[in-house]
Amino acid sequence: MLRAELRLGLAEARTAVGDIRAGRYTGGTLPEMARLVGALRAAGIEARTVARR
């Protein structure tokens, strides 16, 4: 799901998952991340956006 939403290759998706779990993923704008969170939630995965300053 993550690969399709972000259009990533397998290695890139694995790196992104690690970054997401560690709270350091910065792969898009806030609207893009909100869309990703919506897709993750629809897939049954708990997710939220966190704005960093």
Secondary structure, DSSP 4 states (H G I P E B T S, - for coil): -HHHHHT--HHHHHHHHHHHHHT----S-HHHHHHHHHHHHHTT---------
